[in-house]
Amino acid sequence: MIIVIQPYQAAINAIEERLTEMGKESRIKDVLKKAVNETASKGKKEIWKGVKHGYTLSTFAAGDIKKKSYSARNPSAVLTVTGPALGILKNYETAPNDNEEAAKLKVIKKGALKTLVVHDSTRAYKAFVATMKNGHEEIFQRVPGKKMKSNPKKEAIKEIMSLSRSKAAEMVYQKNGLYTEFQAELTFRLLKHMHAVIGG
């Protein structure tokens, strides 16, 4: 996920025009830099809080959101979250299998634990916790119609994956309308720092 925080050109033009009228045109870049960087810092916190509030993802830290600040060469701030899909056992809220029920998963905090079962025409394949030969413990599921290479009499298994940190952050950004919120915050900070320059 990549979010670019940059004011609309019309807002930049208006700030430039006003500061030029006041003989403060040399401070235009200072105003832009402060407003953009402050908005990016607040935006980073909002995305992190949104993910922690909306998802059961336990391994998402504020530091997973990388911020590249405004500079003369790159007159915008960039927020980035990267990473692959995550195994569910250690990253999301889960309940292991027992003798009768399959393992369960809860991704959205407002949701409920859902039983992880795949059905084909003849049977149900329940998800289960297992430890691989390399010591990797996760929740797995049989793959109907695909056999294990080491034991052709059994169906192959695959690790169950869920949202990556990047995808969770992207979902928060889109669902919570953060683009509009960030632009409003940026406009507020542009005006705040412009008036501080004029008043100084």
N, CA and C atoms as an extended XYZ file, in Angstrom:
600
Properties=species:S:1:pos:R:3:atomname:S:1:resname:S:1:resid:I:1 pbc="F F F"
N         0.836       -1.180        0.000 N   MET     1
C         0.000        0.000        0.000 CA  MET     1
C         0.879        1.241        0.000 C   MET     1
N         0.584        2.157       -0.883 N   ILE     2
C         1.338        3.409       -0.959 CA  ILE     2
C         0.337        4.572       -0.960 C   ILE     2
N         0.517        5.515       -0.064 N   ILE     3
C        -0.332        6.707        0.005 CA  ILE     3
C         0.557        7.935       -0.158 C   ILE     3
N         0.236        8.752       -1.138 N   VAL     4
C         0.974        9.991       -1.376 CA  VAL     4
C         0.171       11.149       -0.783 C   VAL     4
N         0.801       11.913        0.078 N   ILE     5
C         0.146       13.057        0.711 CA  ILE     5
C         0.718       14.329        0.105 C   ILE     5
N        -0.134       14.995       -0.645 N   GLN     6
C         0.298       16.168       -1.405 CA  GLN     6
C        -0.898       17.096       -1.583 C   GLN     6
N        -0.730       18.388       -1.366 N   PRO     7
C        -1.866       19.303       -1.527 CA  PRO     7
C        -2.258       19.466       -2.991 C   PRO     7
N        -3.521       19.801       -3.183 N   TYR     8
C        -3.976       20.107       -4.536 CA  TYR     8
C        -3.186       21.311       -5.064 C   TYR     8
N        -2.979       21.357       -6.369 N   GLN     9
C        -2.242       22.457       -6.966 CA  GLN     9
C        -2.944       23.785       -6.720 C   GLN     9
N        -4.273       23.762       -6.704 N   ALA    10
C        -5.019       24.998       -6.454 CA  ALA    10
C        -4.712       25.550       -5.062 C   ALA    10
N        -4.561       24.654       -4.085 N   ALA    11
C        -4.232       25.093       -2.721 CA  ALA    11
C        -2.819       25.672       -2.679 C   ALA    11
N        -1.894       25.032       -3.380 N   ILE    12
C        -0.518       25.530       -3.443 CA  ILE    12
C        -0.494       26.921       -4.072 C   ILE    12
N        -1.225       27.075       -5.162 N   ASN    13
C        -1.279       28.370       -5.864 CA  ASN    13
C        -1.827       29.467       -4.957 C   ASN    13
N        -2.867       29.122       -4.188 N   ALA    14
C        -3.479       30.115       -3.306 CA  ALA    14
C        -2.507       30.534       -2.200 C   ALA    14
N        -1.777       29.576       -1.636 N   ILE    15
C        -0.799       29.878       -0.594 CA  ILE    15
C         0.333       30.742       -1.163 C   ILE    15
N         0.801       30.377       -2.342 N   GLU    16
C         1.873       31.145       -2.991 CA  GLU    16
C         1.431       32.580       -3.251 C   GLU    16
N         0.212       32.727       -3.740 N   GLU    17
C        -0.295       34.064       -4.056 CA  GLU    17
C        -0.395       34.932       -2.798 C   GLU    17
N        -0.919       34.332       -1.730 N   ARG    18
C        -1.102       35.107       -0.489 CA  ARG    18
C         0.242       35.491        0.133 C   ARG    18
N         1.186       34.544        0.172 N   LEU    19
C         2.488       34.844        0.769 CA  LEU    19
C         3.275       35.840       -0.084 C   LEU    19
N         3.110       35.772       -1.386 N   THR    20
C         3.775       36.724       -2.275 CA  THR    20
C         3.240       38.134       -2.040 C   THR    20
N         1.913       38.244       -1.854 N   GLU    21
C         1.297       39.543       -1.563 CA  GLU    21
C         1.879       40.161       -0.288 C   GLU    21
N         2.201       39.295        0.653 N   MET    22
C         2.713       39.766        1.949 CA  MET    22
C         4.240       39.871        1.974 C   MET    22
N         4.877       39.640        0.828 N   GLY    23
C         6.330       39.714        0.767 CA  GLY    23
C         7.026       38.563        1.473 C   GLY    23
N         6.331       37.439        1.573 N   LYS    24
C         6.865       36.275        2.289 CA  LYS    24
C         7.052       35.081        1.354 C   LYS    24
N         7.264       35.355        0.091 N   GLU    25
C         7.338       34.251       -0.878 CA  GLU    25
C         8.477       33.264       -0.592 C   GLU    25
N         9.502       33.702        0.126 N   SER    26
C        10.627       32.819        0.446 CA  SER    26
C        10.243       31.727        1.449 C   SER    26
N         9.075       31.883        2.091 N   ARG    27
C         8.648       30.937        3.119 CA  ARG    27
C         7.658       29.896        2.591 C   ARG    27
N         7.376       29.932        1.316 N   ILE    28
C         6.369       29.021        0.747 CA  ILE    28
C         6.735       27.556        0.997 C   ILE    28
N         7.983       27.199        0.726 N   LYS    29
C         8.399       25.806        0.898 CA  LYS    29
C         8.345       25.372        2.354 C   LYS    29
N         8.637       26.298        3.280 N   ASP    30
C         8.549       25.970        4.707 CA  ASP    30
C         7.118       25.613        5.091 C   ASP    30
N         6.178       26.402        4.586 N   VAL    31
C         4.765       26.154        4.881 CA  VAL    31
C         4.333       24.796        4.340 C   VAL    31
N         4.689       24.524        3.101 N   LEU    32
C         4.319       23.249        2.483 CA  LEU    32
C         4.945       22.071        3.233 C   LEU    32
N         6.211       22.190        3.548 N   LYS    33
C         6.924       21.097        4.217 CA  LYS    33
C         6.298       20.770        5.568 C   LYS    33
N         6.055       21.794        6.381 N   LYS    34
C         5.463       21.562        7.704 CA  LYS    34
C         4.078       20.945        7.587 C   LYS    34
N         3.256       21.492        6.709 N   ALA    35
C         1.877       21.005        6.577 CA  ALA    35
C         1.842       19.557        6.091 C   ALA    35
N         2.636       19.240        5.091 N   VAL    36
C         2.643       17.889        4.529 CA  VAL    36
C         3.187       16.878        5.534 C   VAL    36
N         4.300       17.203        6.179 N   ASN    37
C         4.902       16.262        7.125 CA  ASN    37
C         4.027       16.040        8.354 C   ASN    37
N         3.401       17.085        8.845 N   GLU    38
C         2.505       16.923        9.987 CA  GLU    38
C         1.290       16.081        9.626 C   GLU    38
N         0.748       16.309        8.445 N   THR    39
C        -0.400       15.518        7.992 CA  THR    39
C        -0.018       14.044        7.830 C   THR    39
N         1.175       13.803        7.307 N   ALA    40
C         1.641       12.423        7.131 CA  ALA    40
C         1.801       11.728        8.480 C   ALA    40
N         2.346       12.436        9.460 N   SER    41
C         2.519       11.856       10.797 CA  SER    41
C         1.178       11.515       11.426 C   SER    41
N         0.222       12.419       11.293 N   LYS    42
C        -1.117       12.145       11.827 CA  LYS    42
C        -1.783       11.021       11.045 C   LYS    42
N        -1.587       11.013        9.719 N   GLY    43
C        -2.165        9.968        8.889 CA  GLY    43
C        -1.648        8.588        9.250 C   GLY    43
N        -0.370        8.515        9.552 N   LYS    44
C         0.237        7.250        9.971 CA  LYS    44
C        -0.448        6.716       11.223 C   LYS    44
N        -0.697        7.598       12.189 N   LYS    45
C        -1.371        7.191       13.426 CA  LYS    45
C        -2.809        6.751       13.149 C   LYS    45
N        -3.490        7.463       12.249 N   GLU    46
C        -4.880        7.130       11.956 CA  GLU    46
C        -4.999        5.761       11.295 C   GLU    46
N        -4.104        5.455       10.385 N   ILE    47
C        -4.134        4.142        9.732 CA  ILE    47
C        -3.854        3.041       10.745 C   ILE    47
N        -2.836        3.252       11.578 N   TRP    48
C        -2.501        2.246       12.590 CA  TRP    48
C        -3.670        2.008       13.542 C   TRP    48
N        -4.276        3.087       14.027 N   LYS    49
C        -5.413        2.951       14.936 CA  LYS    49
C        -6.583        2.258       14.238 C   LYS    49
N        -6.797        2.567       12.964 N   GLY    50
C        -7.892        1.957       12.219 CA  GLY    50
C        -7.730        0.461       12.073 C   GLY    50
N        -6.505        0.022       11.795 N   VAL    51
C        -6.241       -1.415       11.660 CA  VAL    51
C        -6.416       -2.102       13.005 C   VAL    51
N        -5.887       -1.510       14.068 N   LYS    52
C        -5.995       -2.127       15.386 CA  LYS    52
C        -7.440       -2.177       15.870 C   LYS    52
N        -8.221       -1.195       15.483 N   HIS    53
C        -9.626       -1.149       15.896 CA  HIS    53
C       -10.498       -2.100       15.071 C   HIS    53
N       -10.176       -2.224       13.780 N   GLY    54
C       -11.064       -2.970       12.890 CA  GLY    54
C       -10.737       -4.436       12.705 C   GLY    54
N        -9.460       -4.806       12.898 N   TYR    55
C        -9.035       -6.177       12.607 CA  TYR    55
C        -8.423       -6.834       13.844 C   TYR    55
N        -8.451       -8.154       13.856 N   THR    56
C        -7.839       -8.885       14.969 CA  THR    56
C        -6.345       -9.093       14.736 C   THR    56
N        -5.801       -8.464       13.722 N   LEU    57
C        -4.378       -8.576       13.383 CA  LEU    57
C        -3.523       -8.098       14.552 C   LEU    57
N        -2.807       -9.019       15.175 N   SER    58
C        -2.053       -8.699       16.389 CA  SER    58
C        -0.625       -8.258       16.119 C   SER    58
N        -0.107       -8.570       14.954 N   THR    59
C         1.310       -8.305       14.675 CA  THR    59
C         1.511       -7.070       13.807 C   THR    59
N         0.621       -6.104       13.943 N   PHE    60
C         0.731       -4.857       13.181 CA  PHE    60
C         1.168       -3.752       14.121 C   PHE    60
N         2.357       -3.211       13.894 N   ALA    61
C         2.887       -2.142       14.734 CA  ALA    61
C         2.917       -0.834       13.957 C   ALA    61
N         2.949        0.279       14.681 N   ALA    62
C         3.011        1.584       14.022 CA  ALA    62
C         4.243        1.672       13.118 C   ALA    62
N         5.319        0.994       13.521 N   GLY    63
C         6.547        1.007       12.732 CA  GLY    63
C         6.440        0.281       11.410 C   GLY    63
N         5.370       -0.505       11.223 N   ASP    64
C         5.165       -1.182        9.934 CA  ASP    64
C         4.728       -0.197        8.851 C   ASP    64
N         4.308        0.986        9.278 N   ILE    65
C         3.952        2.046        8.323 CA  ILE    65
C         5.175        2.945        8.175 C   ILE    65
N         5.790        2.907        7.025 N   LYS    66
C         6.992        3.699        6.772 CA  LYS    66
C         6.607        5.057        6.195 C   LYS    66
N         7.233        6.098        6.723 N   LYS    67
C         6.945        7.452        6.238 CA  LYS    67
C         8.176        8.060        5.583 C   LYS    67
N         7.996        8.516        4.357 N   LYS    68
C         9.036        9.266        3.664 CA  LYS    68
C         8.599       10.726        3.646 C   LYS    68
N         9.366       11.574        4.291 N   SER    69
C         8.958       12.961        4.485 CA  SER    69
C         9.147       13.822        3.236 C   SER    69
N         8.505       14.955        3.287 N   TYR    70
C         8.602       15.978        2.237 CA  TYR    70
C        10.053       16.454        2.118 C   TYR    70
N        10.488       16.644        0.895 N   SER    71
C        11.818       17.199        0.657 CA  SER    71
C        11.770       18.058       -0.597 C   SER    71
N        12.819       18.822       -0.817 N   ALA    72
C        12.867       19.681       -2.007 CA  ALA    72
C        12.806       18.841       -3.286 C   ALA    72
N        13.434       17.666       -3.250 N   ARG    73
C        13.446       16.795       -4.425 CA  ARG    73
C        12.109       16.094       -4.616 C   ARG    73
N        11.465       15.731       -3.502 N   ASN    74
C        10.167       15.046       -3.565 CA  ASN    74
C         9.158       15.824       -2.719 C   ASN    74
N         8.471       16.801       -3.327 N   PRO    75
C         7.570       17.680       -2.572 CA  PRO    75
C         6.238       17.022       -2.201 C   PRO    75
N         6.336       15.897       -1.508 N   SER    76
C         5.170       15.201       -0.991 CA  SER    76
C         5.671       14.241        0.082 C   SER    76
N         4.769       13.738        0.888 N   ALA    77
C         5.114       12.696        1.857 CA  ALA    77
C         4.483       11.396        1.380 C   ALA    77
N         5.119       10.285        1.704 N   VAL    78
C         4.621        8.988        1.248 CA  VAL    78
C         4.562        8.028        2.430 C   VAL    78
N         3.397        7.397        2.594 N   LEU    79
C         3.220        6.354        3.598 CA  LEU    79
C         3.170        5.009        2.882 C   LEU    79
N         3.944        4.040        3.373 N   THR    80
C         4.041        2.746        2.710 CA  THR    80
C         3.918        1.617        3.726 C   THR    80
N         3.133        0.599        3.369 N   VAL    81
C         3.063       -0.637        4.150 CA  VAL    81
C         3.269       -1.787        3.174 C   VAL    81
N         4.219       -2.654        3.465 N   THR    82
C         4.509       -3.774        2.570 CA  THR    82
C         4.479       -5.085        3.351 C   THR    82
N         4.568       -6.177        2.614 N   GLY    83
C         4.638       -7.485        3.256 CA  GLY    83
C         3.684       -8.478        2.637 C   GLY    83
N         3.981       -9.768        2.779 N   PRO    84
C         3.167      -10.824        2.169 CA  PRO    84
C         1.914      -11.128        2.983 C   PRO    84
N         1.063      -11.993        2.430 N   ALA    85
C        -0.078      -12.505        3.181 CA  ALA    85
C         0.437      -13.218        4.425 C   ALA    85
N        -0.363      -13.235        5.476 N   LEU    86
C         0.086      -13.744        6.767 CA  LEU    86
C        -0.604      -15.048        7.147 C   LEU    86
N         0.170      -15.945        7.752 N   GLY    87
C        -0.430      -17.121        8.345 CA  GLY    87
C        -1.315      -16.690        9.498 C   GLY    87
N        -2.414      -17.392        9.723 N   ILE    88
C        -3.421      -16.870       10.652 CA  ILE    88
C        -3.161      -17.208       12.116 C   ILE    88
N        -2.453      -18.284       12.400 N   LEU    89
C        -2.338      -18.759       13.777 CA  LEU    89
C        -1.721      -17.729       14.701 C   LEU    89
N        -0.652      -17.087       14.288 N   LYS    90
C         0.075      -16.159       15.154 CA  LYS    90
C        -0.219      -14.692       14.837 C   LYS    90
N        -1.052      -14.462       13.833 N   ASN    91
C        -1.314      -13.085       13.425 CA  ASN    91
C        -2.740      -12.615       13.664 C   ASN    91
N        -3.700      -13.531       13.593 N   TYR    92
C        -5.104      -13.176       13.770 CA  TYR    92
C        -5.713      -13.962       14.920 C   TYR    92
N        -6.933      -13.605       15.284 N   GLU    93
C        -7.616      -14.334       16.350 CA  GLU    93
C        -8.110      -15.671       15.818 C   GLU    93
N        -7.688      -16.738       16.446 N   THR    94
C        -8.062      -18.079       15.993 CA  THR    94
C        -8.403      -18.963       17.192 C   THR    94
N        -9.049      -20.064       16.889 N   ALA    95
C        -9.296      -21.108       17.882 CA  ALA    95
C        -8.868      -22.415       17.230 C   ALA    95
N        -8.024      -23.210       17.888 N   PRO    96
C        -7.528      -24.447       17.279 CA  PRO    96
C        -8.611      -25.513       17.143 C   PRO    96
N        -8.332      -26.493       16.329 N   ASN    97
C        -9.265      -27.603       16.172 CA  ASN    97
C        -9.266      -28.481       17.417 C   ASN    97
N       -10.373      -29.191       17.616 N   ASP    98
C       -10.408      -30.230       18.650 CA  ASP    98
C       -10.852      -31.527       17.974 C   ASP    98
N       -11.292      -32.472       18.736 N   ASN    99
C       -11.656      -33.768       18.148 CA  ASN    99
C       -12.861      -33.692       17.226 C   ASN    99
N       -13.711      -32.685       17.448 N   GLU   100
C       -14.955      -32.622       16.676 CA  GLU   100
C       -15.034      -31.410       15.750 C   GLU   100
N       -14.466      -30.292       16.151 N   GLU   101
C       -14.607      -29.063       15.369 CA  GLU   101
C       -13.309      -28.670       14.694 C   GLU   101
N       -13.448      -28.033       13.553 N   ALA   102
C       -12.283      -27.528       12.829 CA  ALA   102
C       -11.761      -26.262       13.505 C   ALA   102
N       -10.566      -25.863       13.128 N   ALA   103
C       -10.015      -24.603       13.616 CA  ALA   103
C       -10.894      -23.446       13.143 C   ALA   103
N       -10.861      -22.354       13.914 N   LYS   104
C       -11.703      -21.204       13.592 CA  LYS   104
C       -10.850      -19.948       13.422 C   LYS   104
N       -11.398      -19.000       12.706 N   LEU   105
C       -10.694      -17.751       12.418 CA  LEU   105
C       -11.646      -16.570       12.550 C   LEU   105
N       -11.124      -15.475       13.103 N   LYS   106
C       -11.844      -14.209       13.163 CA  LYS   106
C       -10.901      -13.120       12.689 C   LYS   106
N       -11.219      -12.490       11.564 N   VAL   107
C       -10.378      -11.446       10.995 CA  VAL   107
C       -10.884      -10.056       11.398 C   VAL   107
N       -12.183       -9.823       11.240 N   ILE   108
C       -12.793       -8.538       11.580 CA  ILE   108
C       -13.239       -8.578       13.037 C   ILE   108
N       -12.866       -7.587       13.821 N   LYS   109
C       -13.193       -7.599       15.237 CA  LYS   109
C       -14.694       -7.628       15.502 C   LYS   109
N       -15.477       -6.990       14.636 N   LYS   110
C       -16.925       -6.966       14.837 CA  LYS   110
C       -17.583       -8.274       14.405 C   LYS   110
N       -16.820       -9.147       13.764 N   GLY   111
C       -17.369      -10.409       13.302 CA  GLY   111
C       -17.318      -11.476       14.376 C   GLY   111
N       -17.435      -12.716       13.948 N   ALA   112
C       -17.394      -13.850       14.869 CA  ALA   112
C       -16.373      -14.852       14.370 C   ALA   112
N       -15.951      -15.727       15.266 N   LEU   113
C       -15.074      -16.810       14.854 CA  LEU   113
C       -15.820      -17.712       13.879 C   LEU   113
N       -15.216      -17.973       12.735 N   LYS   114
C       -15.853      -18.808       11.720 CA  LYS   114
C       -15.085      -20.109       11.558 C   LYS   114
N       -15.828      -21.200       11.495 N   THR   115
C       -15.216      -22.507       11.327 CA  THR   115
C       -14.629      -22.631        9.934 C   THR   115
N       -13.403      -23.087        9.833 N   LEU   116
C       -12.699      -23.192        8.554 CA  LEU   116
C       -12.876      -24.602        7.994 C   LEU   116
N       -13.835      -24.734        7.102 N   VAL   117
C       -14.148      -26.028        6.498 CA  VAL   117
C       -14.332      -25.859        5.001 C   VAL   117
N       -13.718      -26.759        4.226 N   VAL   118
C       -13.918      -26.793        2.774 CA  VAL   118
C       -14.705      -28.054        2.435 C   VAL   118
N       -15.733      -27.897        1.604 N   HIS   119
C       -16.555      -29.042        1.215 CA  HIS   119
C       -16.326      -29.376       -0.257 C   HIS   119
N       -16.291      -30.668       -0.560 N   ASP   120
C       -16.383      -31.081       -1.959 CA  ASP   120
C       -17.626      -31.963       -2.080 C   ASP   120
N       -17.749      -32.706       -3.135 N   SER   121
C       -18.978      -33.466       -3.370 CA  SER   121
C       -19.174      -34.636       -2.408 C   SER   121
N       -18.111      -35.040       -1.725 N   THR   122
C       -18.216      -36.235       -0.879 CA  THR   122
C       -17.955      -36.004        0.606 C   THR   122
N       -17.178      -34.977        0.958 N   ARG   123
C       -16.835      -34.817        2.365 CA  ARG   123
C       -16.451      -33.387        2.716 C   ARG   123
N       -16.292      -33.160        4.009 N   ALA   124
C       -15.855      -31.855        4.503 CA  ALA   124
C       -14.409      -31.981        4.971 C   ALA   124
N       -13.614      -30.982        4.649 N   TYR   125
C       -12.202      -30.958        5.040 CA  TYR   125
C       -12.013      -29.866        6.095 C   TYR   125
N       -11.724      -30.279        7.306 N   LYS   126
C       -11.613      -29.337        8.416 CA  LYS   126
C       -10.185      -28.805        8.553 C   LYS   126
N       -10.074      -27.540        8.846 N   ALA   127
C        -8.759      -26.946        9.090 CA  ALA   127
C        -8.223      -27.442       10.430 C   ALA   127
N        -6.907      -27.516       10.511 N   PHE   128
C        -6.293      -28.066       11.724 CA  PHE   128
C        -4.922      -27.439       11.964 C   PHE   128
N        -4.521      -27.427       13.238 N   VAL   129
C        -3.193      -26.952       13.603 CA  VAL   129
C        -2.209      -28.102       13.438 C   VAL   129
N        -1.083      -27.816       12.804 N   ALA   130
C        -0.051      -28.841       12.621 CA  ALA   130
C         1.322      -28.182       12.655 C   ALA   130
N         2.317      -28.983       12.974 N   THR   131
C         3.700      -28.520       12.978 CA  THR   131
C         4.467      -29.253       11.892 C   THR   131
N         5.090      -28.496       10.997 N   MET   132
C         5.839      -29.086        9.896 CA  MET   132
C         7.199      -29.607       10.394 C   MET   132
N         7.881      -30.339        9.545 N   LYS   133
C         9.170      -30.917        9.917 CA  LYS   133
C        10.206      -29.857       10.285 C   LYS   133
N        10.066      -28.658        9.697 N   ASN   134
C        11.018      -27.583       10.003 CA  ASN   134
C        10.649      -26.817       11.280 C   ASN   134
N         9.608      -27.288       11.987 N   GLY   135
C         9.196      -26.648       13.229 CA  GLY   135
C         8.151      -25.564       13.061 C   GLY   135
N         7.735      -25.269       11.826 N   HIS   136
C         6.755      -24.216       11.556 CA  HIS   136
C         5.357      -24.702       11.935 C   HIS   136
N         4.744      -24.038       12.910 N   GLU   137
C         3.396      -24.393       13.351 CA  GLU   137
C         2.398      -23.412       12.763 C   GLU   137
N         1.343      -23.932       12.170 N   GLU   138
C         0.331      -23.069       11.561 CA  GLU   138
C        -0.979      -23.846       11.435 C   GLU   138
N        -1.975      -23.148       10.921 N   ILE   139
C        -3.259      -23.792       10.636 CA  ILE   139
C        -3.282      -24.158        9.158 C   ILE   139
N        -3.588      -25.418        8.884 N   PHE   140
C        -3.564      -25.952        7.521 CA  PHE   140
C        -4.928      -26.517        7.148 C   PHE   140
N        -5.066      -26.794        5.842 N   GLN   141
C        -6.296      -27.382        5.333 CA  GLN   141
C        -5.965      -28.316        4.190 C   GLN   141
N        -6.704      -29.391        4.078 N   ARG   142
C        -6.542      -30.305        2.958 CA  ARG   142
C        -7.008      -29.643        1.664 C   ARG   142
N        -6.416      -30.059        0.552 N   VAL   143
C        -6.776      -29.511       -0.761 CA  VAL   143
C        -7.494      -30.602       -1.547 C   VAL   143
N        -8.819      -30.545       -1.650 N   PRO   144
C        -9.563      -31.591       -2.363 CA  PRO   144
C        -9.067      -31.771       -3.799 C   PRO   144
N        -8.836      -33.011       -4.180 N   GLY   145
C        -8.438      -33.310       -5.553 CA  GLY   145
C        -6.956      -33.249       -5.820 C   GLY   145
N        -6.177      -32.810       -4.843 N   LYS   146
C        -4.725      -32.737       -5.021 CA  LYS   146
C        -4.043      -33.644       -3.999 C   LYS   146
N        -3.171      -34.546       -4.454 N   LYS   147
C        -2.541      -35.530       -3.584 CA  LYS   147
C        -1.158      -35.070       -3.104 C   LYS   147
N        -0.763      -35.564       -1.953 N   MET   148
C         0.576      -35.296       -1.437 CA  MET   148
C         1.604      -36.068       -2.261 C   MET   148
N         2.711      -35.442       -2.584 N   LYS   149
C         3.757      -36.122       -3.337 CA  LYS   149
C         4.382      -37.252       -2.519 C   LYS   149
N         4.500      -37.007       -1.205 N   SER   150
C         5.143      -38.006       -0.347 CA  SER   150
C         4.203      -39.145        0.044 C   SER   150
N         2.894      -38.907       -0.104 N   ASN   151
C         1.904      -39.936        0.249 CA  ASN   151
C         0.678      -39.762       -0.634 C   ASN   151
N         0.689      -40.355       -1.836 N   PRO   152
C        -0.392      -40.164       -2.804 CA  PRO   152
C        -1.765      -40.619       -2.327 C   PRO   152
N        -1.831      -41.305       -1.203 N   LYS   153
C        -3.124      -41.748       -0.685 CA  LYS   153
C        -3.836      -40.648        0.091 C   LYS   153
N        -3.111      -39.554        0.405 N   LYS   154
C        -3.702      -38.453        1.160 CA  LYS   154
C        -3.741      -37.175        0.331 C   LYS   154
N        -4.746      -36.362        0.614 N   GLU   155
C        -4.813      -35.058       -0.056 CA  GLU   155
C        -3.675      -34.162        0.434 C   GLU   155
N        -3.228      -33.306       -0.454 N   ALA   156
C        -2.195      -32.332       -0.090 CA  ALA   156
C        -2.763      -31.349        0.928 C   ALA   156
N        -1.879      -30.682        1.636 N   ILE   157
C        -2.320      -29.661        2.578 CA  ILE   157
C        -1.718      -28.308        2.189 C   ILE   157
N        -2.385      -27.259        2.606 N   LYS   158
C        -1.865      -25.906        2.364 CA  LYS   158
C        -2.081      -25.069        3.612 C   LYS   158
N        -1.185      -24.145        3.829 N   GLU   159
C        -1.311      -23.219        4.948 CA  GLU   159
C        -2.398      -22.203        4.632 C   GLU   159
N        -3.220      -21.897        5.611 N   ILE   160
C        -4.281      -20.906        5.419 CA  ILE   160
C        -3.715      -19.519        5.701 C   ILE   160
N        -3.868      -18.644        4.745 N   MET   161
C        -3.340      -17.289        4.859 CA  MET   161
C        -4.490      -16.289        4.950 C   MET   161
N        -4.218      -15.123        5.532 N   SER   162
C        -5.228      -14.076        5.594 CA  SER   162
C        -4.621      -12.758        5.118 C   SER   162
N        -5.300      -11.667        5.414 N   LEU   163
C        -4.855      -10.357        4.935 CA  LEU   163
C        -3.432      -10.043        5.359 C   LEU   163
N        -2.675       -9.474        4.450 N   SER   164
C        -1.352       -8.956        4.801 CA  SER   164
C        -1.528       -7.656        5.575 C   SER   164
N        -0.472       -7.191        6.206 N   ARG   165
C        -0.518       -5.888        6.879 CA  ARG   165
C        -0.861       -4.793        5.871 C   ARG   165
N        -0.285       -4.906        4.691 N   SER   166
C        -0.519       -3.917        3.641 CA  SER   166
C        -1.986       -3.866        3.238 C   SER   166
N        -2.595       -5.039        3.051 N   LYS   167
C        -3.995       -5.085        2.621 CA  LYS   167
C        -4.914       -4.581        3.717 C   LYS   167
N        -4.628       -4.923        4.967 N   ALA   168
C        -5.444       -4.433        6.073 CA  ALA   168
C        -5.394       -2.906        6.140 C   ALA   168
N        -4.198       -2.342        5.980 N   ALA   169
C        -4.049       -0.884        6.001 CA  ALA   169
C        -4.796       -0.252        4.825 C   ALA   169
N        -4.715       -0.880        3.669 N   GLU   170
C        -5.417       -0.368        2.480 CA  GLU   170
C        -6.925       -0.378        2.687 C   GLU   170
N        -7.441       -1.441        3.295 N   MET   171
C        -8.876       -1.539        3.545 CA  MET   171
C        -9.329       -0.433        4.504 C   MET   171
N        -8.535       -0.166        5.530 N   VAL   172
C        -8.861        0.908        6.470 CA  VAL   172
C        -8.865        2.256        5.748 C   VAL   172
N        -7.859        2.490        4.943 N   TYR   173
C        -7.740        3.752        4.206 CA  TYR   173
C        -8.963        3.985        3.309 C   TYR   173
N        -9.402        2.927        2.630 N   GLN   174
C       -10.531        3.056        1.711 CA  GLN   174
C       -11.871        3.139        2.442 C   GLN   174
N       -12.097        2.225        3.386 N   LYS   175
C       -13.393        2.160        4.066 CA  LYS   175
C       -13.640        3.351        4.975 C   LYS   175
N       -12.586        3.874        5.584 N   ASN   176
C       -12.745        4.988        6.518 CA  ASN   176
C       -12.680        6.356        5.838 C   ASN   176
N       -12.585        6.354        4.516 N   GLY   177
C       -12.554        7.623        3.789 CA  GLY   177
C       -11.397        8.518        4.185 C   GLY   177
N       -10.218        7.905        4.395 N   LEU   178
C        -9.096        8.685        4.900 CA  LEU   178
C        -8.504        9.633        3.865 C   LEU   178
N        -8.719        9.383        2.585 N   TYR   179
C        -8.216       10.321        1.575 CA  TYR   179
C        -8.817       11.704        1.817 C   TYR   179
N       -10.138       11.748        1.990 N   THR   180
C       -10.829       13.014        2.224 CA  THR   180
C       -10.385       13.636        3.540 C   THR   180
N       -10.230       12.788        4.563 N   GLU   181
C        -9.805       13.277        5.876 CA  GLU   181
C        -8.398       13.869        5.813 C   GLU   181
N        -7.502       13.196        5.101 N   PHE   182
C        -6.131       13.693        5.002 CA  PHE   182
C        -6.075       15.022        4.245 C   PHE   182
N        -6.867       15.146        3.197 N   GLN   183
C        -6.878       16.392        2.429 CA  GLN   183
C        -7.412       17.550        3.273 C   GLN   183
N        -8.441       17.270        4.076 N   ALA   184
C        -8.989       18.311        4.959 CA  ALA   184
C        -7.942       18.717        6.006 C   ALA   184
N        -7.249       17.742        6.551 N   GLU   185
C        -6.197       18.013        7.528 CA  GLU   185
C        -5.064       18.822        6.903 C   GLU   185
N        -4.714       18.480        5.681 N   LEU   186
C        -3.643       19.174        4.975 CA  LEU   186
C        -4.016       20.631        4.713 C   LEU   186
N        -5.247       20.864        4.311 N   THR   187
C        -5.708       22.233        4.074 CA  THR   187
C        -5.652       23.049        5.362 C   THR   187
N        -6.108       22.445        6.456 N   PHE   188
C        -6.084       23.129        7.754 CA  PHE   188
C        -4.659       23.519        8.134 C   PHE   188
N        -3.718       22.602        7.950 N   ARG   189
C        -2.334       22.865        8.359 CA  ARG   189
C        -1.634       23.856        7.418 C   ARG   189
N        -1.996       23.823        6.154 N   LEU   190
C        -1.455       24.819        5.232 CA  LEU   190
C        -1.859       26.230        5.674 C   LEU   190
N        -3.133       26.402        5.989 N   LEU   191
C        -3.617       27.713        6.420 CA  LEU   191
C        -3.001       28.120        7.758 C   LEU   191
N        -2.878       27.160        8.657 N   LYS   192
C        -2.287       27.428        9.976 CA  LYS   192
C        -0.860       27.952        9.841 C   LYS   192
N        -0.057       27.266        9.042 N   HIS   193
C         1.340       27.683        8.916 CA  HIS   193
C         1.493       28.939        8.054 C   HIS   193
N         0.603       29.127        7.111 N   MET   194
C         0.624       30.364        6.324 CA  MET   194
C         0.362       31.564        7.223 C   MET   194
N        -0.665       31.458        8.081 N   HIS   195
C        -0.989       32.560        8.968 CA  HIS   195
C         0.122       32.802        9.997 C   HIS   195
N         0.787       31.718       10.404 N   ALA   196
C         1.907       31.877       11.343 CA  ALA   196
C         3.042       32.672       10.696 C   ALA   196
N         3.289       32.418        9.426 N   VAL   197
C         4.325       33.151        8.680 CA  VAL   197
C         3.918       34.612        8.519 C   VAL   197
N         2.680       34.827        8.147 N   ILE   198
C         2.195       36.199        7.943 CA  ILE   198
C         2.233       36.974        9.262 C   ILE   198
N         1.805       36.301       10.333 N   GLY   199
C         1.769       36.951       11.640 CA  GLY   199
C         3.155       37.194       12.229 C   GLY   199
N         4.142       36.359       11.771 N   GLY   200
C         5.507       36.487       12.290 CA  GLY   200
C         6.246       37.617       11.648 C   GLY   200
